[in-house]
Amino acid sequence: MNVSNLCMDWPMLYTGNPYEIRTGNVFFMHMILMDSENQLAMNLGETYLVTEKGNERLGNHKFDLVVL
């Protein structure tokens, strides 16, 4: 079993995937930034609804960097 299947809901978007994106689909688009040397990682992401006119961002938070 592929480990990525345990963490991601279907359908996943990737090159060569035959799935046809349709109106009404909801996707969580994200990327993981890793610093393997220091064993650090962060995940940036946003949820989108596919509409007849394109896509609609469902979140309303700013993407500003927060330093604690």
FENRALIN-V284207 format. One record per residue. RES is the residue in three letters. OMEGA is omega in radians with two decimals (NA if undefined). NEAR is the number of other C-alpha atoms within 8 Angstrom. Layout:
RES & OMEGA & NEAR
RES & OMEGA & NEAR
This chain:
MET & 3.11 & 3
ASN & -3.10 & 5
VAL & -3.12 & 6
SER & 3.11 & 6
ASN & -3.14 & 8
LEU & -3.01 & 6
CYS & -3.02 & 6
MET & 3.06 & 7
ASP & 3.07 & 6
TRP & -0.01 & 4
PRO & 3.05 & 5
MET & 3.11 & 6
LEU & 3.09 & 5
TYR & -3.13 & 5
THR & 3.10 & 4
GLY & 3.11 & 4
ASN & -3.10 & 6
PRO & -3.10 & 4
TYR & 3.10 & 5
GLU & 3.12 & 4
ILE & -3.06 & 6
ARG & 3.03 & 6
THR & -3.13 & 8
GLY & 3.07 & 7
ASN & 3.05 & 8
VAL & -3.13 & 8
PHE & 2.97 & 7
PHE & -3.12 & 8
MET & -3.11 & 8
HIS & 3.01 & 8
MET & 3.12 & 7
ILE & 3.08 & 8
LEU & -3.05 & 7
MET & 2.97 & 8
ASP & -3.04 & 8
SER & -3.11 & 7
GLU & -3.13 & 5
ASN & -3.14 & 5
GLN & 3.12 & 7
LEU & 3.07 & 8
ALA & 3.04 & 9
MET & -3.08 & 7
ASN & 3.04 & 8
LEU & -3.14 & 7
GLY & -3.14 & 8
GLU & 3.14 & 10
THR & -3.12 & 11
TYR & 3.02 & 13
LEU & 3.08 & 13
VAL & -3.13 & 13
THR & 3.11 & 9
GLU & -3.11 & 6
LYS & -3.12 & 4
GLY & 3.10 & 6
ASN & -3.14 & 9
GLU & 3.08 & 8
ARG & -3.07 & 9
LEU & 3.13 & 8
GLY & 3.12 & 7
ASN & 3.11 & 5
HIS & 3.07 & 4
LYS & 3.12 & 4
PHE & 3.13 & 4
ASP & 3.09 & 4
LEU & 3.10 & 4
VAL & 3.14 & 4
VAL & -3.13 & 3
LEU & NA & 2
